[in-house]
């Protein structure tokens, strides 16, 4: 189920995004060279509700073991845009990378994530966002 949560849009939409964000749209072409495009909907730096789009290209897939995908801000068409497009600091790189490792331990799955390229100025916010996203993932998995 943890693997499906990352690879199947109907599962991804149930947990993707920090607390108080939703994911109304997720498109996943899950193959090496395939792209993903997702929308997080929630309050932006200005306090108003906005859609925040991200995209990535799958670089490596080892079934049930590993996913490596690029990570960039995007517009709704999937075109990569700078973080400043969403009112965020300009020190975000245009491309980052997420590596996910999955390890079966008994009847559970240990997931390890590495997000490379995040600016130091955003580490606290990024960690909080990922943590609350993973809380939503955990709650979704417990319902299964």
FENMODA-V395937 format. One record per helix or strand of 2 or more residues. SS is the DSSP state (@ for helix, = for strand). FROM is the first residue (numbers start at 0). TO is the last residue. Records with the same first field share a line. If there is no record, write none. Layout:
SS=FROM-TO + FROM-TO
//
This chain:
@=1-6 + 8-11 + 82-85 + 119-142
==21-27 + 34-42 + 48-61 + 65-73 + 95-104 + 107-115
//
